[in-house]
Amino acid sequence: MSELSTPHAGDDRAADDDVVALLMRQHGDIRNLFDEVEATRGEERRDAFRRLVRLLAVHETAEQEVVHPFARRGFPGGEGVVEDRLAEEKAAKETLAALDEMDTDDPAFMPKLLELRMDVQKHARAEERYEFTHIRRSTDTAGLASMAKAVKAAEAMAPTRPHPGVQSAAANMAAGPVAALMDRTKDAVRKAMGKD
């Protein structure tokens, strides 16, 4: 691993008893992983991209299962805020799907990655401004801790390595593991929240 290397989600084993602080840290890790993908080549880039995809999948799935449901019912206008975030997530997922089809050495990869980065950063800023602020105002310490527990369960559940026998991250993702990862993450979040 390069000295730029960002840990896998959850590797720091932080206590994370505040869902907003945890999700903000993930936003920082996502920014760092975009930097790492951009700054590396070859196998290092493939590894950084695989970790970026994993964290994006974990983060977005946890938000869909934990943050968005709370926002919908937790504060006035929450439904509209969530619908806007879902539209942003859809745009980012479409760009990610195009990247999944490429090898990280493909000349078209970096321009597409930069497009994804812009979509993801715009989405993160909107979450921080419109969802996270309201969650912190509308939830007590126990609620923040409960939601953080569910997000940490998602981090712990998601695999950190590609499927065996598939050499490139792009080929691995094209085989469908992102969807499977999101499904496993959803199950882990629901179990942590007592919804299984």
TAKA-V275985 format. One line per field, one symbol per residue. ss: DSSP state (a for helix, b for strand, c for the rest). phi: phi as a letter, one per 30 degrees, with the letter a starting at -180 (. if undefined). burial: 1 if it has 24 or more other ideal C-beta (glycine too) atoms within 12 Angstrom, else 0. Layout:
ss: ???
phi: ???
burial: ???
This chain:
ss: ccccccccccccccccccaaaaaaaaaaaaaaaaaaaaaccaaaaaaaaaaaaaaaaaaaaaaaaaaaaaaaaacccaaaaaaaaaaaaaaaaaaaaaaaccccccaaaaaaaaaaaaaaaaaaaaaaaaaaaaaaaaccaaaaaaaaaaaaaaaaacccccccccccaaaaaaaaaaaaaaaaaaaaaaaacccc
phi: .dddecddeiddhddhcbddddddddedddeddeeddddcbhdddeddddddddddddddddddccdddddecdaeieedddeddddddddddddddddedcddcdedddedddddedddddddddeddccdeddddcbdedddddddedddddeddddcbdeeicdcdddddddjdddddddddeddddddcicd
burial: 0000011111000001011111111110111111011101000011111111111111111111111101110100010011001101100110110011011100001101100110110011011101110111011000110111111111111110010000011101100011001101110110011000
